[in-house]
Amino acid sequence: MGFTKIAYNVPLWAAIISWAIAQSSKIILVFITEKRFDATRIVGTGGMPSSHTALVMALAVSIGKYNGFDSPFFALALIFCFVVMYDAAGIRRAAGKQAEIINLLILDHELPDMEKLKELLGHTPLEVFVGGILGIVVGIWI
């Protein structure tokens, strides 16, 4: 019984579909811009568009569509969305820039025992904006 209810949860599916479209588009964009296939982009962080933003925006819009934009559920989802967007463009982006600098220091000082840090963590404001638009479109469409 519980699984049946989950299967018909439209906001959940809107979020999942929006995330899948965003992640899939990263593979396509890397293929177009860099002329290489990178399957790791399907689960990777960072890049165009922000799949985290697309996911939470689709969730919020879909909740608003089905529960009302004046509902406490929409308010909760929208605030959650803003926190995720701020984290993607602010905190995680700064961490990625710091990782880039640390990697340069490791390379410059020839520290072979040091593992290279992941640099593509966050998003530019444009990547977050595009993820948000994608989420709005999917949230209205689903």
Backbone bond lengths (Angstrom), bond angles and torsions (degrees), N, CA, C in turn:
res aa  C-N    CA-C-N  psi(-1)  N-CA   C-N-CA  omega(-1)  CA-C   N-CA-C  phi
1 M - - - 1.450 - - 1.522 111.97 -
2 G 1.321 117.49 -43.72 1.451 120.92 -178.56 1.509 112.97 -64.28
3 F 1.352 116.44 -39.68 1.465 119.92 -179.97 1.520 111.09 -65.73
4 T 1.322 117.47 -36.03 1.458 121.29 178.66 1.519 110.41 -61.31
5 K 1.317 116.50 -41.05 1.457 120.12 179.30 1.530 110.49 -65.76
6 I 1.317 117.39 -39.71 1.462 120.96 177.85 1.534 110.37 -64.12
7 A 1.323 116.26 -39.32 1.465 120.79 -178.49 1.527 111.95 -62.02
8 Y 1.331 117.42 -26.50 1.460 121.44 -179.48 1.537 112.87 -104.23
9 N 1.313 116.85 15.72 1.465 121.12 179.56 1.530 108.64 -83.67
10 V 1.311 116.20 96.78 1.464 121.81 -174.01 1.534 112.43 -61.68
11 P 1.326 120.32 -45.51 1.468 118.19 178.44 1.534 113.27 -60.17
12 L 1.323 116.71 -36.34 1.464 120.04 177.01 1.528 110.47 -62.27
13 W 1.329 117.01 -46.63 1.465 120.68 -179.79 1.518 111.83 -66.84
14 A 1.326 117.37 -36.46 1.467 120.53 176.92 1.528 109.76 -60.11
15 A 1.317 116.52 -43.84 1.461 121.27 179.48 1.526 111.15 -64.12
16 I 1.323 116.81 -47.17 1.465 121.02 -178.34 1.522 111.15 -64.33
17 I 1.319 116.95 -43.85 1.471 120.72 -179.77 1.521 110.66 -65.16
18 S 1.320 117.20 -41.25 1.462 120.91 178.09 1.521 111.10 -62.10
19 W 1.335 116.44 -43.53 1.473 120.56 177.13 1.527 110.49 -60.70
20 A 1.342 116.71 -45.30 1.470 121.14 -177.91 1.526 111.28 -63.64
21 I 1.317 117.53 -40.49 1.466 120.52 177.59 1.521 110.32 -64.16
22 A 1.331 116.75 -44.30 1.472 120.44 -179.52 1.527 111.02 -62.76
23 Q 1.316 116.73 -47.36 1.467 119.75 -178.74 1.528 111.25 -65.45
24 S 1.324 117.53 -40.96 1.464 121.02 178.72 1.521 111.25 -64.00
25 S 1.327 115.74 -38.25 1.468 118.88 -179.85 1.529 111.66 -65.93
26 K 1.332 117.44 -26.64 1.463 120.18 176.75 1.523 110.85 -64.12
27 I 1.325 117.05 -40.55 1.467 121.30 177.91 1.531 109.59 -62.88
28 I 1.325 116.16 -44.44 1.465 120.89 -179.06 1.525 110.64 -65.06
29 L 1.324 117.28 -44.06 1.472 120.50 -179.53 1.524 112.17 -64.85
30 V 1.328 117.56 -39.30 1.470 120.52 176.45 1.528 109.65 -64.48
31 F 1.322 116.79 -40.24 1.466 120.45 179.40 1.529 110.90 -63.79
32 I 1.334 117.09 -41.65 1.467 121.15 -179.44 1.524 111.34 -70.58
33 T 1.324 117.46 -46.66 1.469 120.75 -173.87 1.519 114.19 -80.81
34 E 1.342 117.01 -34.57 1.465 120.24 -175.08 1.529 113.35 -111.72
35 K 1.338 116.35 -0.81 1.474 122.22 178.25 1.527 113.11 56.37
36 R 1.333 116.13 37.37 1.462 120.45 177.77 1.519 108.94 -145.58
37 F 1.324 115.34 150.31 1.465 121.55 177.85 1.520 108.38 -93.56
38 D 1.332 116.45 123.94 1.460 121.59 -179.03 1.535 109.01 -127.25
39 A 1.323 115.96 91.93 1.463 121.22 -177.80 1.528 112.48 -66.00
40 T 1.325 117.83 -19.83 1.468 119.94 -179.98 1.528 111.78 -67.11
41 R 1.324 117.96 -17.38 1.464 121.26 179.54 1.530 111.86 -66.35
42 I 1.341 117.47 -19.10 1.467 120.15 -179.21 1.525 111.13 -65.20
43 V 1.332 117.33 -26.90 1.465 120.31 178.48 1.532 112.19 -120.08
44 G 1.317 116.97 0.33 1.458 120.71 -176.56 1.524 113.57 -76.62
45 T 1.316 115.03 157.26 1.463 120.95 177.33 1.524 109.50 -93.86
46 G 1.320 115.89 164.13 1.452 121.11 178.33 1.512 111.93 74.86
47 G 1.316 115.09 173.33 1.452 120.97 177.38 1.515 113.65 92.94
48 M 1.325 113.93 175.68 1.463 122.83 -175.85 1.513 110.10 -98.55
49 P 1.337 117.81 130.05 1.460 130.15 -12.25 1.527 110.74 -87.98
50 S 1.311 116.39 172.92 1.464 120.72 177.23 1.528 109.41 -71.92
51 S 1.324 115.73 111.04 1.470 119.41 -179.98 1.526 111.32 -72.97
52 H 1.334 116.94 -30.04 1.468 119.38 176.44 1.530 109.69 -62.37
53 T 1.332 115.40 -45.14 1.464 120.01 179.35 1.514 110.85 -65.22
54 A 1.331 117.11 -43.81 1.463 120.64 179.15 1.524 110.40 -58.90
55 L 1.321 117.15 -43.97 1.455 122.43 -179.07 1.526 111.51 -60.95
56 V 1.325 117.33 -52.84 1.469 119.05 -175.14 1.523 111.92 -73.12
57 M 1.338 117.84 -30.68 1.460 119.75 177.90 1.530 110.40 -69.97
58 A 1.336 117.02 -41.93 1.470 120.03 176.53 1.531 110.39 -62.20
59 L 1.318 116.37 -40.37 1.463 120.73 177.41 1.530 110.77 -60.37
60 A 1.329 116.47 -49.11 1.467 120.84 -177.77 1.528 111.45 -63.69
61 V 1.326 116.74 -47.11 1.467 120.02 -178.36 1.522 110.70 -64.60
62 S 1.316 116.99 -41.49 1.459 120.48 179.37 1.528 111.21 -65.67
63 I 1.305 117.05 -40.16 1.475 120.09 175.76 1.523 110.08 -62.18
64 G 1.333 115.85 -43.30 1.461 119.31 177.43 1.521 112.11 -61.81
65 K 1.315 115.53 -41.25 1.466 120.88 -179.40 1.533 111.78 -63.22
66 Y 1.320 117.30 -40.70 1.464 120.89 -174.83 1.533 114.31 -95.32
67 N 1.314 117.95 -25.02 1.468 120.11 -178.63 1.523 112.50 -111.45
68 G 1.322 116.62 -6.52 1.458 121.25 -178.87 1.519 110.87 99.31
69 F 1.310 115.03 137.27 1.465 120.06 -179.74 1.531 111.88 -74.00
70 D 1.327 116.22 -5.23 1.464 120.34 175.09 1.528 111.99 -102.52
71 S 1.344 117.20 7.68 1.462 120.37 -177.37 1.527 111.42 -83.08
72 P 1.327 116.89 153.57 1.460 119.74 175.74 1.534 111.98 -65.02
73 F 1.331 117.34 -25.86 1.467 120.41 177.96 1.526 110.56 -65.68
74 F 1.345 116.35 -42.53 1.466 119.81 177.64 1.525 109.94 -65.12
75 A 1.324 117.27 -42.49 1.467 120.75 179.59 1.526 110.56 -58.77
76 L 1.314 116.57 -45.46 1.460 121.71 179.01 1.531 110.69 -61.57
77 A 1.334 116.65 -47.12 1.468 120.93 -178.95 1.524 111.05 -64.65
78 L 1.323 117.58 -38.57 1.465 120.44 -179.03 1.533 111.54 -67.95
79 I 1.317 117.29 -42.26 1.465 120.22 177.18 1.524 110.10 -63.92
80 F 1.320 117.02 -42.44 1.469 122.34 174.98 1.531 109.69 -57.34
81 C 1.312 116.45 -42.75 1.463 122.41 178.92 1.526 110.63 -60.29
82 F 1.321 117.83 -46.27 1.468 120.84 -179.68 1.526 111.88 -63.26
83 V 1.329 117.11 -37.75 1.469 120.58 178.37 1.528 110.08 -63.85
84 V 1.332 116.53 -45.44 1.470 120.58 179.67 1.530 110.64 -63.07
85 M 1.319 117.26 -42.87 1.469 121.02 -179.50 1.527 110.96 -64.64
86 Y 1.312 117.06 -41.72 1.462 120.53 177.46 1.520 110.61 -63.21
87 D 1.322 116.27 -43.25 1.460 121.21 178.91 1.523 111.04 -62.00
88 A 1.332 117.49 -43.41 1.467 121.84 -177.33 1.525 111.59 -64.38
89 A 1.330 116.87 -44.91 1.468 120.53 -175.34 1.521 112.93 -90.43
90 G 1.300 117.20 -15.98 1.455 119.55 -176.92 1.511 113.00 -108.10
91 I 1.297 115.57 -77.03 1.465 121.92 -171.36 1.529 111.79 -66.37
92 R 1.342 117.33 -50.97 1.470 119.12 -177.60 1.527 111.37 -68.66
93 R 1.324 117.43 -32.74 1.471 119.69 177.17 1.526 110.30 -66.05
94 A 1.331 116.68 -42.60 1.467 120.51 178.01 1.526 110.82 -63.38
95 A 1.321 117.36 -39.84 1.470 120.59 178.09 1.524 110.81 -63.15
96 G 1.334 117.27 -37.14 1.460 120.98 177.58 1.519 112.31 -65.90
97 K 1.335 116.57 -39.07 1.471 120.61 177.26 1.529 110.49 -66.33
98 Q 1.325 116.82 -39.63 1.461 120.22 177.50 1.521 110.99 -64.46
99 A 1.331 117.06 -40.10 1.469 121.22 177.96 1.526 110.52 -62.06
100 E 1.327 116.59 -38.46 1.462 120.97 178.72 1.533 110.81 -61.83
101 I 1.315 116.82 -43.57 1.472 121.25 179.13 1.526 110.78 -66.88
102 I 1.319 117.41 -43.00 1.471 120.79 178.49 1.530 110.22 -62.16
103 N 1.320 117.32 -40.79 1.469 120.65 177.97 1.523 111.51 -62.22
104 L 1.323 117.11 -38.24 1.475 120.45 176.41 1.529 110.78 -64.50
105 L 1.318 116.92 -40.09 1.464 120.64 178.04 1.529 110.94 -64.86
106 I 1.323 116.60 -40.96 1.472 120.91 178.04 1.525 109.65 -61.72
107 L 1.328 116.53 -43.39 1.462 121.78 -179.70 1.531 110.92 -66.70
108 D 1.319 116.74 -44.94 1.468 121.42 -178.53 1.525 112.69 -64.46
109 H 1.318 116.13 -34.24 1.464 120.02 -176.72 1.527 112.54 -98.41
110 E 1.347 115.60 7.07 1.465 122.09 176.59 1.536 112.07 46.86
111 L 1.314 114.87 62.15 1.461 121.99 179.51 1.527 108.54 -101.66
112 P 1.325 117.59 89.05 1.472 120.69 -173.50 1.527 113.97 -67.25
113 D 1.308 118.40 -23.56 1.463 120.88 -178.35 1.526 112.42 -80.78
114 M 1.301 116.73 -11.03 1.464 120.93 -178.23 1.530 109.87 -86.64
115 E 1.312 116.00 129.79 1.458 121.66 178.05 1.524 109.44 -82.93
116 K 1.320 116.70 136.12 1.463 121.63 179.59 1.527 109.47 -65.35
117 L 1.316 116.54 136.10 1.459 121.90 -179.85 1.523 110.70 -84.83
118 K 1.310 115.89 150.99 1.458 121.74 177.71 1.526 108.95 -73.07
119 E 1.327 116.70 126.68 1.462 121.32 -175.41 1.521 113.70 -97.77
120 L 1.322 117.32 -30.53 1.460 120.65 -176.71 1.528 109.18 -88.34
121 L 1.326 115.32 84.73 1.465 120.98 -176.73 1.525 112.32 -110.64
122 G 1.306 116.33 -45.48 1.456 120.94 -173.18 1.510 112.42 -108.64
123 H 1.322 114.79 -162.40 1.459 121.60 -174.58 1.517 111.19 -135.66
124 T 1.319 114.34 153.16 1.460 120.40 169.86 1.531 107.24 -76.25
125 P 1.322 117.40 161.48 1.472 118.99 176.41 1.536 112.46 -57.18
126 L 1.333 118.06 -34.54 1.463 120.84 178.68 1.531 111.04 -65.49
127 E 1.328 117.54 -41.46 1.468 121.09 178.44 1.526 111.23 -63.51
128 V 1.329 116.31 -37.94 1.470 120.86 177.20 1.527 110.07 -68.71
129 F 1.328 116.83 -41.25 1.468 121.69 179.44 1.531 110.65 -61.54
130 V 1.335 116.63 -47.56 1.468 120.90 -179.93 1.531 110.33 -63.97
131 G 1.332 117.59 -40.43 1.461 120.37 175.37 1.523 111.38 -60.79
132 G 1.328 116.34 -39.23 1.464 120.72 178.07 1.521 112.30 -64.45
133 I 1.334 116.43 -43.46 1.472 120.32 177.84 1.527 110.44 -62.55
134 L 1.338 115.87 -44.29 1.465 120.18 177.29 1.523 110.48 -57.92
135 G 1.332 117.08 -45.42 1.459 121.00 179.43 1.517 113.03 -62.47
136 I 1.325 116.59 -39.80 1.476 120.58 178.00 1.522 110.17 -63.19
137 V 1.321 116.45 -47.11 1.468 121.08 -179.09 1.525 111.02 -61.10
138 V 1.329 116.58 -48.18 1.473 119.68 -179.30 1.528 110.65 -66.84
139 G 1.332 117.48 -40.17 1.461 120.46 179.19 1.517 113.32 -61.79
140 I 1.323 117.19 -34.83 1.470 121.28 177.00 1.519 110.19 -77.30
141 W 1.341 115.88 -39.82 1.465 121.40 -174.98 1.528 113.32 -69.96
142 I 1.321 118.09 -41.94 1.482 121.28 -174.74 1.521 109.61 -73.44
